[in-house]
Each structure stands twice: as structure tokens, then as C-alpha cells.
């Protein structure tokens, strides 16, 4: 029988002690972002949050509430597809690219400058929010 001698209780990690150590999928992480609650509501209301729970890495460009102001997408699936890219891409990775293809099949232009990164006309305002199945970047406007 293995002995636990030498193991200090302080060396173990308990998720109920530190929520920051917990990891969530894209849907859960998006749901916890107050600044993107309108975007999350559209995804949830259309029953598309399951797409963000699937395994396989994705990058989600979640529009901030300010960027969603008075916008109601006619097609929620198309809306989500325009903001979702296959593969987990951090800001560093985006800076190395000139473009990425969203899951809807459209190529999105990436521009970099001293002020940060733009996807089409949308600026990254918060980046590299990790999830178990990808990365979320908060952007300041809808990708059309």
C-alpha cells in the first residue's frame, strides 16, 4: 500500500478554494462574461450554445454589449458562424496571420498596429480568455 507520508495537505488543489483554477468550455466562459451578455443571450436563445460545448478547439470573437447595441441578427446560426474560427488562436497567433477563415467559410482580414489587432473592422478589446475547448477574444463590433 502506498504511503502518503511526506505529502502536505497544502500541496493539493481544491477547485472550491480557487475558482480561477477551474476551466470551462466556450459556452460556460462566454456565459460568465458580463461584457458579452447580449452576444451570449443570442447564442443561448437560438439553442446554439451546444456548438460552443463541443470538443475540438475553436476561437470565438464575442462582441461586447456596446458593440451589439441595437443589433439583432436575422439568422443566429450565421451570426455565430461569422464569429467562430476553427482552432484555438491566441492574440500572438493572430498577429502572425494576415487572415483566418471562419466556420461559415468566409476569410476574415487581420490587421495589426500599435493599438492592437483588428479582425475585419472589429478591434480586440480583451483577448486570450481560455476555455477547455478554445479561446475567446472580446471585440468592439459585429463582424459582417
Residue pairs with C-beta under 8 A, 6 or more apart in sequence:
13 21
15 21
15 22
23 130
23 131
23 132
24 32
24 131
24 132
25 52
25 53
25 131
25 132
25 133
26 52
26 53
26 58
26 60
26 131
26 133
26 134
26 136
27 43
27 49
27 50
27 52
27 53
28 53
28 131
29 129
29 130
29 131
29 136
30 36
30 39
30 40
30 43
30 49
30 52
30 60
30 62
30 136
31 40
31 44
31 49
33 40
33 62
33 129
33 136
33 138
35 64
35 65
35 126
35 138
36 62
36 63
36 64
36 65
36 138
37 65
38 63
38 65
38 68
39 62
39 63
39 64
39 65
39 68
39 83
40 49
40 62
42 72
42 73
42 76
42 79
42 80
43 49
43 51
43 52
43 76
43 80
45 76
46 76
46 77
46 80
48 76
48 77
48 80
51 80
51 84
52 58
52 60
52 133
53 133
54 133
55 133
56 86
56 133
57 86
57 87
57 88
57 133
57 134
57 135
58 84
58 85
58 86
58 87
58 88
58 103
58 133
58 134
59 84
59 85
59 86
59 87
59 88
59 89
59 100
59 134
59 135
59 136
59 137
60 83
60 84
60 85
60 134
60 135
60 136
60 137
61 83
61 84
61 85
61 119
61 122
61 136
61 137
61 139
61 143
62 83
62 136
62 137
62 138
62 139
63 83
63 122
63 138
63 139
63 140
63 141
63 142
63 143
64 125
64 138
64 139
64 140
66 140
67 122
67 139
67 140
67 141
67 142
68 142
71 142
73 79
73 142
78 104
79 142
81 102
81 103
81 104
82 102
82 104
82 106
82 143
82 144
83 102
83 143
84 102
84 103
85 100
85 101
85 102
85 103
85 108
86 101
86 103
88 134
88 135
89 97
89 100
89 135
90 127
90 128
90 135
91 117
91 124
91 127
91 128
91 137
94 100
94 110
94 117
94 119
94 124
94 137
95 110
95 112
95 117
97 110
98 109
98 110
99 107
99 108
99 109
99 110
100 107
100 108
100 110
100 119
101 107
101 108
102 108
102 143
108 119
108 120
108 143
109 119
109 120
110 117
110 118
110 119
111 117
111 118
112 118
115 123
116 123
116 124
117 123
117 124
117 127
118 124
119 137
119 139
119 143
120 143
120 144
121 141
121 143
122 139
122 140
122 141
122 142
122 143
123 139
123 140
123 141
124 137
124 138
124 139
125 138
125 139
125 140
126 137
126 138
127 137
127 138
128 135
128 137
129 135
129 136
129 137
129 138
